Amino acid sequence: MKKNFLIILILLANISINAQTTKMNFGLKSGINMSKYTPDVYVGNSRIVEYQGKIGFYIGGYSNIKISKKFRIQPELLFSNQGTKRVFEDISLFDSNGILIGVSDIEETINESVISLPIILQYFINEKFNLESGIQLGYVINRKQETTKDSFGLNQGNNSQNNNTNYDKFDLGFNLGLGYKISEKLRINIRYFLGLIERDNSIKPSIFSLGIEYEI
C-alpha cells in the first residue's frame, strides 16, 4: 500500500511539472541539518526514552521550473546524513544476587544515510523572498547505531550496522520553508520537515535544515 501511494505521488508530480513547464533552470545545493525522532516514549507519566537532536548534512541537485510570475516548482534529489540521539533514562543494573548496583542513563547515536526526493512549490513574495512547501519522499539506504554513553561499561563503543529488513526504509513527509535570493546565482533557504507516516510503528523524523543553492 505504501509503495503504491509513493508511486502515485511521483507520477502526479511529474504530470503536473510536464503540463505547466515554461522555463527550467538547474542547480546544486548543500547544507546542514538538525534531526531527531519523535515522539519520546513514556510509560505512564515517566519518560523512559528521550530523542535528542543530531547534526548532519545534505548535498544534491535540483531543477527549478517557472510556472507563473509568482509560482515555481522545484524537484530535488538529495543525499542526507541524518538521524537522532537516543537516551534511555534511569536504567537500573543489578548483580547476580538482585542487589542494585547503580542507576544511569544510556545514550546512543543513530546515523542514517537517506536518498530524498523533495517536490517543492515556491511562492515568491517579491524578488528576494519566497515561501515554499511540499512533499518529500525518502529511502534509508543505511543505518548505523552506536552506544556513546554507558556508565555500566556494557555496550559503550559498540557499533552496529543495520542494512537488512529490520527497520522501515521508506519515508514520506511535509516540508515548509523560506528562501532568500543573495545574488543572481545564489540562494539560501531554511526548512522544517516532519514525517507523516510512522516508521517501525513508533517514530517520525523531524528535521530543521539550512542550506545554500547555486544555479548552474
Secondary structure, 3 states (H helix, E strand, C coil): CHHHHHHHHHHHHHHHHHHHCCEEEEEEEEEEEEEEEECCEEECCEEEEEEECEEEEEEEEEEEEECCCCEEEEEEEEEEEEEEEEEEEEEEEECCCCCEEEEEEEEEEEEEEEEEEEEEEEEECCCCEEEEEEEEEEEEEEEEEEEEEECCCCCCCCEEEECCCCCCCEEEEEEEEEEEECCCCEEEEEEEEEECCCECCCEEEEEEEEEEEEEC
